[in-house]
């Protein structure tokens, strides 16, 4: 499996929120998810391990890893 190229991915995305444990980006340009090739809504980069996510919505998630950081791609339907 190819590794996710976080830098080139993030360069297309809009930074949204950052705190101690996560950094999130909004996908405003319909970049394809590396896991399922469908455009994702948001990318969440986990900066701490382990990290808890408090999601307020029911979402489909795809997960990747880059440099030991978890990447979470959210999909809304
Ligand atoms: Zn996906």
PDB file of the backbone (N, CA, C, O) and the ligand in Angstrom, with CONECT records:
HET     ZN  A 101       1
ATOM      1  N   UNK A   1       0.836  -1.199   0.000  1.00  0.00           N
ATOM      2  CA  UNK A   1       0.000   0.000   0.000  1.00  0.00           C
ATOM      3  C   UNK A   1       0.872   1.252   0.000  1.00  0.00           C
ATOM      4  O   UNK A   1       1.843   1.335   0.752  1.00  0.00           O
ATOM      5  N   UNK A   2       0.531   2.215  -0.835  1.00  0.00           N
ATOM      6  CA  UNK A   2       1.284   3.468  -0.876  1.00  0.00           C
ATOM      7  C   UNK A   2       1.049   4.284   0.387  1.00  0.00           C
ATOM      8  O   UNK A   2      -0.033   4.244   0.973  1.00  0.00           O
ATOM      9  N   UNK A   3       2.061   5.014   0.795  1.00  0.00           N
ATOM     10  CA  UNK A   3       1.873   5.918   1.917  1.00  0.00           C
ATOM     11  C   UNK A   3       1.143   7.161   1.440  1.00  0.00           C
ATOM     12  O   UNK A   3       1.236   7.553   0.277  1.00  0.00           O
ATOM     13  N   UNK A   4       0.427   7.761   2.349  1.00  0.00           N
ATOM     14  CA  UNK A   4      -0.272   8.996   2.027  1.00  0.00           C
ATOM     15  C   UNK A   4       0.746  10.135   1.994  1.00  0.00           C
ATOM     16  O   UNK A   4       1.552  10.278   2.913  1.00  0.00           O
ATOM     17  N   UNK A   5       0.708  10.936   0.942  1.00  0.00           N
ATOM     18  CA  UNK A   5       1.579  12.100   0.862  1.00  0.00           C
ATOM     19  C   UNK A   5       0.848  13.283   1.492  1.00  0.00           C
ATOM     20  O   UNK A   5       0.105  14.009   0.831  1.00  0.00           O
ATOM     21  N   UNK A   6       1.081  13.448   2.768  1.00  0.00           N
ATOM     22  CA  UNK A   6       0.317  14.438   3.536  1.00  0.00           C
ATOM     23  C   UNK A   6       0.565  15.857   3.041  1.00  0.00           C
ATOM     24  O   UNK A   6      -0.369  16.653   2.941  1.00  0.00           O
ATOM     25  N   UNK A   7       1.806  16.172   2.734  1.00  0.00           N
ATOM     26  CA  UNK A   7       2.117  17.549   2.328  1.00  0.00           C
ATOM     27  C   UNK A   7       1.369  17.952   1.071  1.00  0.00           C
ATOM     28  O   UNK A   7       0.773  19.028   1.021  1.00  0.00           O
ATOM     29  N   UNK A   8       1.394  17.104   0.058  1.00  0.00           N
ATOM     30  CA  UNK A   8       0.721  17.487  -1.179  1.00  0.00           C
ATOM     31  C   UNK A   8      -0.793  17.459  -0.996  1.00  0.00           C
ATOM     32  O   UNK A   8      -1.521  18.217  -1.636  1.00  0.00           O
ATOM     33  N   UNK A   9      -1.257  16.575  -0.114  1.00  0.00           N
ATOM     34  CA  UNK A   9      -2.695  16.507   0.164  1.00  0.00           C
ATOM     35  C   UNK A   9      -3.155  17.795   0.836  1.00  0.00           C
ATOM     36  O   UNK A   9      -4.131  18.419   0.420  1.00  0.00           O
ATOM     37  N   UNK A  10      -2.433  18.176   1.882  1.00  0.00           N
ATOM     38  CA  UNK A  10      -2.819  19.326   2.691  1.00  0.00           C
ATOM     39  C   UNK A  10      -2.717  20.632   1.906  1.00  0.00           C
ATOM     40  O   UNK A  10      -3.444  21.585   2.186  1.00  0.00           O
ATOM     41  N   UNK A  11      -1.817  20.677   0.922  1.00  0.00           N
ATOM     42  CA  UNK A  11      -1.654  21.907   0.158  1.00  0.00           C
ATOM     43  C   UNK A  11      -2.915  22.270  -0.612  1.00  0.00           C
ATOM     44  O   UNK A  11      -3.096  23.429  -0.986  1.00  0.00           O
ATOM     45  N   UNK A  12      -3.785  21.301  -0.854  1.00  0.00           N
ATOM     46  CA  UNK A  12      -5.031  21.566  -1.570  1.00  0.00           C
ATOM     47  C   UNK A  12      -6.186  21.869  -0.628  1.00  0.00           C
ATOM     48  O   UNK A  12      -7.264  22.265  -1.073  1.00  0.00           O
ATOM     49  N   UNK A  13      -5.971  21.688   0.657  1.00  0.00           N
ATOM     50  CA  UNK A  13      -7.084  21.762   1.610  1.00  0.00           C
ATOM     51  C   UNK A  13      -7.077  23.080   2.393  1.00  0.00           C
ATOM     52  O   UNK A  13      -6.071  23.788   2.440  1.00  0.00           O
ATOM     53  N   UNK A  14      -8.219  23.387   3.001  1.00  0.00           N
ATOM     54  CA  UNK A  14      -8.358  24.604   3.783  1.00  0.00           C
ATOM     55  C   UNK A  14      -8.215  24.284   5.268  1.00  0.00           C
ATOM     56  O   UNK A  14      -9.023  23.533   5.814  1.00  0.00           O
ATOM     57  N   UNK A  15      -7.196  24.845   5.934  1.00  0.00           N
ATOM     58  CA  UNK A  15      -7.049  24.582   7.373  1.00  0.00           C
ATOM     59  C   UNK A  15      -8.276  25.069   8.129  1.00  0.00           C
ATOM     60  O   UNK A  15      -8.839  26.119   7.820  1.00  0.00           O
ATOM     61  N   UNK A  16      -8.677  24.293   9.120  1.00  0.00           N
ATOM     62  CA  UNK A  16      -9.936  24.580   9.772  1.00  0.00           C
ATOM     63  C   UNK A  16      -9.762  24.790  11.262  1.00  0.00           C
ATOM     64  O   UNK A  16     -10.169  25.818  11.804  1.00  0.00           O
ATOM     65  N   UNK A  17      -9.169  23.836  11.910  1.00  0.00           N
ATOM     66  CA  UNK A  17      -9.145  23.845  13.364  1.00  0.00           C
ATOM     67  C   UNK A  17      -7.868  23.157  13.811  1.00  0.00           C
ATOM     68  O   UNK A  17      -7.452  22.157  13.226  1.00  0.00           O
ATOM     69  N   UNK A  18      -7.245  23.704  14.857  1.00  0.00           N
ATOM     70  CA  UNK A  18      -6.076  23.031  15.396  1.00  0.00           C
ATOM     71  C   UNK A  18      -6.108  23.134  16.904  1.00  0.00           C
ATOM     72  O   UNK A  18      -6.372  24.205  17.451  1.00  0.00           O
ATOM     73  N   UNK A  19      -5.843  22.043  17.572  1.00  0.00           N
ATOM     74  CA  UNK A  19      -5.679  22.067  19.023  1.00  0.00           C
ATOM     75  C   UNK A  19      -4.548  21.125  19.378  1.00  0.00           C
ATOM     76  O   UNK A  19      -3.812  20.670  18.503  1.00  0.00           O
ATOM     77  N   UNK A  20      -4.407  20.831  20.661  1.00  0.00           N
ATOM     78  CA  UNK A  20      -3.283  20.008  21.110  1.00  0.00           C
ATOM     79  C   UNK A  20      -3.233  18.647  20.447  1.00  0.00           C
ATOM     80  O   UNK A  20      -2.155  18.114  20.183  1.00  0.00           O
ATOM     81  N   UNK A  21      -4.385  18.094  20.184  1.00  0.00           N
ATOM     82  CA  UNK A  21      -4.378  16.706  19.752  1.00  0.00           C
ATOM     83  C   UNK A  21      -4.674  16.503  18.268  1.00  0.00           C
ATOM     84  O   UNK A  21      -4.269  15.494  17.691  1.00  0.00           O
ATOM     85  N   UNK A  22      -5.371  17.442  17.650  1.00  0.00           N
ATOM     86  CA  UNK A  22      -5.723  17.236  16.238  1.00  0.00           C
ATOM     87  C   UNK A  22      -5.544  18.514  15.426  1.00  0.00           C
ATOM     88  O   UNK A  22      -5.504  19.621  15.962  1.00  0.00           O
ATOM     89  N   UNK A  23      -5.438  18.319  14.125  1.00  0.00           N
ATOM     90  CA  UNK A  23      -5.500  19.441  13.200  1.00  0.00           C
ATOM     91  C   UNK A  23      -6.456  19.029  12.100  1.00  0.00           C
ATOM     92  O   UNK A  23      -6.333  17.934  11.550  1.00  0.00           O
ATOM     93  N   UNK A  24      -7.398  19.881  11.773  1.00  0.00           N
ATOM     94  CA  UNK A  24      -8.369  19.470  10.765  1.00  0.00           C
ATOM     95  C   UNK A  24      -8.360  20.425   9.577  1.00  0.00           C
ATOM     96  O   UNK A  24      -8.036  21.607   9.689  1.00  0.00           O
ATOM     97  N   UNK A  25      -8.725  19.861   8.449  1.00  0.00           N
ATOM     98  CA  UNK A  25      -8.744  20.596   7.183  1.00  0.00           C
ATOM     99  C   UNK A  25     -10.055  20.300   6.487  1.00  0.00           C
ATOM    100  O   UNK A  25     -10.593  19.197   6.577  1.00  0.00           O
ATOM    101  N   UNK A  26     -10.560  21.309   5.790  1.00  0.00           N
ATOM    102  CA  UNK A  26     -11.768  21.109   5.004  1.00  0.00           C
ATOM    103  C   UNK A  26     -11.391  20.901   3.544  1.00  0.00           C
ATOM    104  O   UNK A  26     -10.527  21.592   3.004  1.00  0.00           O
ATOM    105  N   UNK A  27     -12.040  19.960   2.931  1.00  0.00           N
ATOM    106  CA  UNK A  27     -11.772  19.650   1.527  1.00  0.00           C
ATOM    107  C   UNK A  27     -12.768  20.403   0.664  1.00  0.00           C
ATOM    108  O   UNK A  27     -13.844  19.895   0.349  1.00  0.00           O
ATOM    109  N   UNK A  28     -12.399  21.619   0.285  1.00  0.00           N
ATOM    110  CA  UNK A  28     -13.325  22.453  -0.482  1.00  0.00           C
ATOM    111  C   UNK A  28     -13.202  22.229  -1.983  1.00  0.00           C
ATOM    112  O   UNK A  28     -14.011  22.743  -2.755  1.00  0.00           O
ATOM    113  N   UNK A  29     -12.201  21.468  -2.400  1.00  0.00           N
ATOM    114  CA  UNK A  29     -11.970  21.287  -3.826  1.00  0.00           C
ATOM    115  C   UNK A  29     -12.138  19.832  -4.278  1.00  0.00           C
ATOM    116  O   UNK A  29     -11.648  19.432  -5.335  1.00  0.00           O
ATOM    117  N   UNK A  30     -12.849  19.046  -3.443  1.00  0.00           N
ATOM    118  CA  UNK A  30     -13.174  17.662  -3.804  1.00  0.00           C
ATOM    119  C   UNK A  30     -11.961  16.812  -4.153  1.00  0.00           C
ATOM    120  O   UNK A  30     -11.961  16.107  -5.162  1.00  0.00           O
ATOM    121  N   UNK A  31     -10.932  16.879  -3.323  1.00  0.00           N
ATOM    122  CA  UNK A  31      -9.784  15.989  -3.474  1.00  0.00           C
ATOM    123  C   UNK A  31     -10.254  14.562  -3.172  1.00  0.00           C
ATOM    124  O   UNK A  31     -11.028  14.342  -2.240  1.00  0.00           O
ATOM    125  N   UNK A  32      -9.783  13.604  -3.960  1.00  0.00           N
ATOM    126  CA  UNK A  32     -10.184  12.212  -3.747  1.00  0.00           C
ATOM    127  C   UNK A  32      -9.521  11.646  -2.497  1.00  0.00           C
ATOM    128  O   UNK A  32      -8.344  11.894  -2.232  1.00  0.00           O
ATOM    129  N   UNK A  33     -10.289  10.890  -1.744  1.00  0.00           N
ATOM    130  CA  UNK A  33      -9.777  10.205  -0.561  1.00  0.00           C
ATOM    131  C   UNK A  33      -8.770   9.143  -0.997  1.00  0.00           C
ATOM    132  O   UNK A  33      -9.066   8.371  -1.909  1.00  0.00           O
ATOM    133  N   UNK A  34      -7.592   9.077  -0.377  1.00  0.00           N
ATOM    134  CA  UNK A  34      -6.595   8.080  -0.776  1.00  0.00           C
ATOM    135  C   UNK A  34      -7.062   6.653  -0.511  1.00  0.00           C
ATOM    136  O   UNK A  34      -6.560   5.711  -1.125  1.00  0.00           O
ATOM    137  N   UNK A  35      -8.005   6.491   0.386  1.00  0.00           N
ATOM    138  CA  UNK A  35      -8.449   5.146   0.738  1.00  0.00           C
ATOM    139  C   UNK A  35      -9.528   4.632  -0.201  1.00  0.00           C
ATOM    140  O   UNK A  35      -9.478   3.476  -0.621  1.00  0.00           O
ATOM    141  N   UNK A  36     -10.496   5.466  -0.535  1.00  0.00           N
ATOM    142  CA  UNK A  36     -11.637   4.943  -1.299  1.00  0.00           C
ATOM    143  C   UNK A  36     -11.873   5.680  -2.613  1.00  0.00           C
ATOM    144  O   UNK A  36     -12.796   5.340  -3.354  1.00  0.00           O
ATOM    145  N   UNK A  37     -11.047   6.687  -2.910  1.00  0.00           N
ATOM    146  CA  UNK A  37     -11.149   7.443  -4.161  1.00  0.00           C
ATOM    147  C   UNK A  37     -12.411   8.278  -4.309  1.00  0.00           C
ATOM    148  O   UNK A  37     -12.650   8.852  -5.372  1.00  0.00           O
ATOM    149  N   UNK A  38     -13.220   8.355  -3.263  1.00  0.00           N
ATOM    150  CA  UNK A  38     -14.362   9.274  -3.275  1.00  0.00           C
ATOM    151  C   UNK A  38     -13.902  10.583  -2.637  1.00  0.00           C
ATOM    152  O   UNK A  38     -13.080  10.556  -1.720  1.00  0.00           O
ATOM    153  N   UNK A  39     -14.409  11.727  -3.097  1.00  0.00           N
ATOM    154  CA  UNK A  39     -14.042  12.985  -2.428  1.00  0.00           C
ATOM    155  C   UNK A  39     -14.467  12.939  -0.957  1.00  0.00           C
ATOM    156  O   UNK A  39     -15.576  12.511  -0.639  1.00  0.00           O
ATOM    157  N   UNK A  40     -13.577  13.381  -0.064  1.00  0.00           N
ATOM    158  CA  UNK A  40     -13.914  13.386   1.357  1.00  0.00           C
ATOM    159  C   UNK A  40     -14.298  14.790   1.784  1.00  0.00           C
ATOM    160  O   UNK A  40     -14.059  15.756   1.059  1.00  0.00           O
ATOM    161  N   UNK A  41     -14.904  14.902   2.980  1.00  0.00           N
ATOM    162  CA  UNK A  41     -15.329  16.215   3.487  1.00  0.00           C
ATOM    163  C   UNK A  41     -14.203  16.906   4.247  1.00  0.00           C
ATOM    164  O   UNK A  41     -13.852  18.051   3.961  1.00  0.00           O
ATOM    165  N   UNK A  42     -13.652  16.200   5.209  1.00  0.00           N
ATOM    166  CA  UNK A  42     -12.632  16.768   6.075  1.00  0.00           C
ATOM    167  C   UNK A  42     -11.516  15.775   6.302  1.00  0.00           C
ATOM    168  O   UNK A  42     -11.720  14.562   6.259  1.00  0.00           O
ATOM    169  N   UNK A  43     -10.338  16.305   6.545  1.00  0.00           N
ATOM    170  CA  UNK A  43      -9.200  15.495   6.961  1.00  0.00           C
ATOM    171  C   UNK A  43      -8.842  15.899   8.382  1.00  0.00           C
ATOM    172  O   UNK A  43      -8.680  17.083   8.677  1.00  0.00           O
ATOM    173  N   UNK A  44      -8.721  14.916   9.257  1.00  0.00           N
ATOM    174  CA  UNK A  44      -8.284  15.169  10.621  1.00  0.00           C
ATOM    175  C   UNK A  44      -6.935  14.478  10.810  1.00  0.00           C
ATOM    176  O   UNK A  44      -6.820  13.267  10.621  1.00  0.00           O
ATOM    177  N   UNK A  45      -5.916  15.252  11.184  1.00  0.00           N
ATOM    178  CA  UNK A  45      -4.596  14.694  11.461  1.00  0.00           C
ATOM    179  C   UNK A  45      -4.456  14.591  12.974  1.00  0.00           C
ATOM    180  O   UNK A  45      -4.586  15.590  13.681  1.00  0.00           O
ATOM    181  N   UNK A  46      -4.193  13.395  13.466  1.00  0.00           N
ATOM    182  CA  UNK A  46      -4.034  13.189  14.905  1.00  0.00           C
ATOM    183  C   UNK A  46      -2.588  13.460  15.288  1.00  0.00           C
ATOM    184  O   UNK A  46      -1.671  12.831  14.758  1.00  0.00           O
ATOM    185  N   UNK A  47      -2.385  14.388  16.202  1.00  0.00           N
ATOM    186  CA  UNK A  47      -1.032  14.757  16.598  1.00  0.00           C
ATOM    187  C   UNK A  47      -0.582  14.036  17.852  1.00  0.00           C
ATOM    188  O   UNK A  47       0.615  13.957  18.129  1.00  0.00           O
ATOM    189  N   UNK A  48      -1.518  13.517  18.602  1.00  0.00           N
ATOM    190  CA  UNK A  48      -1.183  12.760  19.800  1.00  0.00           C
ATOM    191  C   UNK A  48      -1.604  11.325  19.612  1.00  0.00           C
ATOM    192  O   UNK A  48      -2.533  11.018  18.864  1.00  0.00           O
ATOM    193  N   UNK A  49      -0.918  10.474  20.291  1.00  0.00           N
ATOM    194  CA  UNK A  49      -1.251   9.052  20.226  1.00  0.00           C
ATOM    195  C   UNK A  49      -1.295   8.502  21.647  1.00  0.00           C
ATOM    196  O   UNK A  49      -0.266   8.536  22.322  1.00  0.00           O
ATOM    197  N   UNK A  50      -2.393   8.013  22.130  1.00  0.00           N
ATOM    198  CA  UNK A  50      -3.694   7.943  21.454  1.00  0.00           C
ATOM    199  C   UNK A  50      -4.452   9.268  21.527  1.00  0.00           C
ATOM    200  O   UNK A  50      -4.145  10.139  22.340  1.00  0.00           O
ATOM    201  N   UNK A  51      -5.436   9.391  20.666  1.00  0.00           N
ATOM    202  CA  UNK A  51      -6.284  10.589  20.606  1.00  0.00           C
ATOM    203  C   UNK A  51      -7.739  10.162  20.530  1.00  0.00           C
ATOM    204  O   UNK A  51      -8.089   9.193  19.856  1.00  0.00           O
ATOM    205  N   UNK A  52      -8.575  10.907  21.236  1.00  0.00           N
ATOM    206  CA  UNK A  52     -10.008  10.666  21.141  1.00  0.00           C
ATOM    207  C   UNK A  52     -10.634  11.726  20.263  1.00  0.00           C
ATOM    208  O   UNK A  52     -10.287  12.904  20.356  1.00  0.00           O
ATOM    209  N   UNK A  53     -11.539  11.321  19.426  1.00  0.00           N
ATOM    210  CA  UNK A  53     -12.279  12.269  18.602  1.00  0.00           C
ATOM    211  C   UNK A  53     -13.705  12.334  19.118  1.00  0.00           C
ATOM    212  O   UNK A  53     -14.351  11.312  19.348  1.00  0.00           O
ATOM    213  N   UNK A  54     -14.173  13.538  19.291  1.00  0.00           N
ATOM    214  CA  UNK A  54     -15.558  13.709  19.709  1.00  0.00           C
ATOM    215  C   UNK A  54     -16.359  14.156  18.505  1.00  0.00           C
ATOM    216  O   UNK A  54     -16.489  15.351  18.241  1.00  0.00           O
ATOM    217  N   UNK A  55     -16.879  13.220  17.799  1.00  0.00           N
ATOM    218  CA  UNK A  55     -17.611  13.531  16.578  1.00  0.00           C
ATOM    219  C   UNK A  55     -19.071  13.744  16.904  1.00  0.00           C
ATOM    220  O   UNK A  55     -19.697  12.943  17.598  1.00  0.00           O
ATOM    221  N   UNK A  56     -19.600  14.836  16.392  1.00  0.00           N
ATOM    222  CA  UNK A  56     -20.994  15.148  16.660  1.00  0.00           C
ATOM    223  C   UNK A  56     -21.909  14.602  15.576  1.00  0.00           C
ATOM    224  O   UNK A  56     -23.130  14.593  15.732  1.00  0.00           O
ATOM    225  N   UNK A  57     -21.329  14.154  14.498  1.00  0.00           N
ATOM    226  CA  UNK A  57     -22.132  13.663  13.392  1.00  0.00           C
ATOM    227  C   UNK A  57     -21.829  12.193  13.155  1.00  0.00           C
ATOM    228  O   UNK A  57     -20.765  11.695  13.525  1.00  0.00           O
ATOM    229  N   UNK A  58     -22.762  11.519  12.543  1.00  0.00           N
ATOM    230  CA  UNK A  58     -22.485  10.167  12.097  1.00  0.00           C
ATOM    231  C   UNK A  58     -21.826  10.238  10.735  1.00  0.00           C
ATOM    232  O   UNK A  58     -22.397  10.753   9.774  1.00  0.00           O
ATOM    233  N   UNK A  59     -20.621   9.716  10.672  1.00  0.00           N
ATOM    234  CA  UNK A  59     -19.835   9.853   9.462  1.00  0.00           C
ATOM    235  C   UNK A  59     -19.256   8.519   9.054  1.00  0.00           C
ATOM    236  O   UNK A  59     -19.032   7.632   9.879  1.00  0.00           O
ATOM    237  N   UNK A  60     -19.020   8.399   7.768  1.00  0.00           N
ATOM    238  CA  UNK A  60     -18.186   7.296   7.300  1.00  0.00           C
ATOM    239  C   UNK A  60     -16.749   7.773   7.353  1.00  0.00           C
ATOM    240  O   UNK A  60     -16.443   8.891   6.939  1.00  0.00           O
ATOM    241  N   UNK A  61     -15.880   6.939   7.855  1.00  0.00           N
ATOM    242  CA  UNK A  61     -14.489   7.330   8.029  1.00  0.00           C
ATOM    243  C   UNK A  61     -13.567   6.420   7.232  1.00  0.00           C
ATOM    244  O   UNK A  61     -13.786   5.212   7.143  1.00  0.00           O
ATOM    245  N   UNK A  62     -12.534   7.021   6.655  1.00  0.00           N
ATOM    246  CA  UNK A  62     -11.416   6.267   6.115  1.00  0.00           C
ATOM    247  C   UNK A  62     -10.189   6.678   6.915  1.00  0.00           C
ATOM    248  O   UNK A  62     -10.099   7.814   7.382  1.00  0.00           O
ATOM    249  N   UNK A  63      -9.260   5.772   7.072  1.00  0.00           N
ATOM    250  CA  UNK A  63      -8.117   6.017   7.943  1.00  0.00           C
ATOM    251  C   UNK A  63      -6.831   5.701   7.199  1.00  0.00           C
ATOM    252  O   UNK A  63      -6.748   4.717   6.463  1.00  0.00           O
ATOM    253  N   UNK A  64      -5.831   6.546   7.400  1.00  0.00           N
ATOM    254  CA  UNK A  64      -4.506   6.299   6.851  1.00  0.00           C
ATOM    255  C   UNK A  64      -3.462   6.655   7.895  1.00  0.00           C
ATOM    256  O   UNK A  64      -3.787   7.155   8.972  1.00  0.00           O
ATOM    257  N   UNK A  65      -2.204   6.393   7.564  1.00  0.00           N
ATOM    258  CA  UNK A  65      -1.115   6.713   8.482  1.00  0.00           C
ATOM    259  C   UNK A  65      -0.002   7.388   7.701  1.00  0.00           C
ATOM    260  O   UNK A  65       0.355   6.942   6.610  1.00  0.00           O
ATOM    261  N   UNK A  66       0.544   8.454   8.250  1.00  0.00           N
ATOM    262  CA  UNK A  66       1.708   9.095   7.648  1.00  0.00           C
ATOM    263  C   UNK A  66       2.632   9.509   8.774  1.00  0.00           C
ATOM    264  O   UNK A  66       2.208  10.216   9.688  1.00  0.00           O
ATOM    265  N   UNK A  67       3.891   9.083   8.729  1.00  0.00           N
ATOM    266  CA  UNK A  67       4.847   9.412   9.791  1.00  0.00           C
ATOM    267  C   UNK A  67       4.298   9.108  11.176  1.00  0.00           C
ATOM    268  O   UNK A  67       4.447   9.920  12.089  1.00  0.00           O
ATOM    269  N   UNK A  68       3.687   7.986  11.343  1.00  0.00           N
ATOM    270  CA  UNK A  68       3.132   7.554  12.625  1.00  0.00           C
ATOM    271  C   UNK A  68       1.977   8.413  13.118  1.00  0.00           C
ATOM    272  O   UNK A  68       1.565   8.294  14.271  1.00  0.00           O
ATOM    273  N   UNK A  69       1.456   9.269  12.262  1.00  0.00           N
ATOM    274  CA  UNK A  69       0.272  10.026  12.645  1.00  0.00           C
ATOM    275  C   UNK A  69      -0.928   9.460  11.917  1.00  0.00           C
ATOM    276  O   UNK A  69      -0.865   9.120  10.735  1.00  0.00           O
ATOM    277  N   UNK A  70      -2.013   9.370  12.645  1.00  0.00           N
ATOM    278  CA  UNK A  70      -3.229   8.860  12.020  1.00  0.00           C
ATOM    279  C   UNK A  70      -3.917   9.976  11.246  1.00  0.00           C
ATOM    280  O   UNK A  70      -4.026  11.110  11.714  1.00  0.00           O
ATOM    281  N   UNK A  71      -4.373   9.629  10.065  1.00  0.00           N
ATOM    282  CA  UNK A  71      -5.131  10.561   9.235  1.00  0.00           C
ATOM    283  C   UNK A  71      -6.539  10.012   9.104  1.00  0.00           C
ATOM    284  O   UNK A  71      -6.727   8.844   8.762  1.00  0.00           O
ATOM    285  N   UNK A  72      -7.516  10.840   9.371  1.00  0.00           N
ATOM    286  CA  UNK A  72      -8.897  10.393   9.295  1.00  0.00           C
ATOM    287  C   UNK A  72      -9.620  11.231   8.246  1.00  0.00           C
ATOM    288  O   UNK A  72      -9.654  12.459   8.317  1.00  0.00           O
ATOM    289  N   UNK A  73     -10.185  10.544   7.291  1.00  0.00           N
ATOM    290  CA  UNK A  73     -10.930  11.197   6.215  1.00  0.00           C
ATOM    291  C   UNK A  73     -12.402  10.972   6.475  1.00  0.00           C
ATOM    292  O   UNK A  73     -12.844   9.831   6.610  1.00  0.00           O
ATOM    293  N   UNK A  74     -13.170  12.053   6.547  1.00  0.00           N
ATOM    294  CA  UNK A  74     -14.585  11.894   6.831  1.00  0.00           C
ATOM    295  C   UNK A  74     -15.398  12.023   5.551  1.00  0.00           C
ATOM    296  O   UNK A  74     -15.075  12.805   4.657  1.00  0.00           O
ATOM    297  N   UNK A  75     -16.453  11.236   5.494  1.00  0.00           N
ATOM    298  CA  UNK A  75     -17.388  11.296   4.360  1.00  0.00           C
ATOM    299  C   UNK A  75     -18.791  11.510   4.892  1.00  0.00           C
ATOM    300  O   UNK A  75     -19.221  10.834   5.826  1.00  0.00           O
ATOM    301  N   UNK A  76     -19.489  12.436   4.307  1.00  0.00           N
ATOM    302  CA  UNK A  76     -20.885  12.676   4.659  1.00  0.00           C
ATOM    303  C   UNK A  76     -21.745  12.200   3.515  1.00  0.00           C
ATOM    304  O   UNK A  76     -21.349  12.279   2.352  1.00  0.00           O
ATOM    305  N   UNK A  77     -22.916  11.707   3.841  1.00  0.00           N
ATOM    306  CA  UNK A  77     -23.802  11.278   2.763  1.00  0.00           C
ATOM    307  C   UNK A  77     -25.112  12.035   2.779  1.00  0.00           C
ATOM    308  O   UNK A  77     -25.975  11.794   1.935  1.00  0.00           O
TER     309      UNK A  77
HETATM  310 ZN    ZN A 101     -12.635   7.466   1.907  1.00  0.00          ZN
END
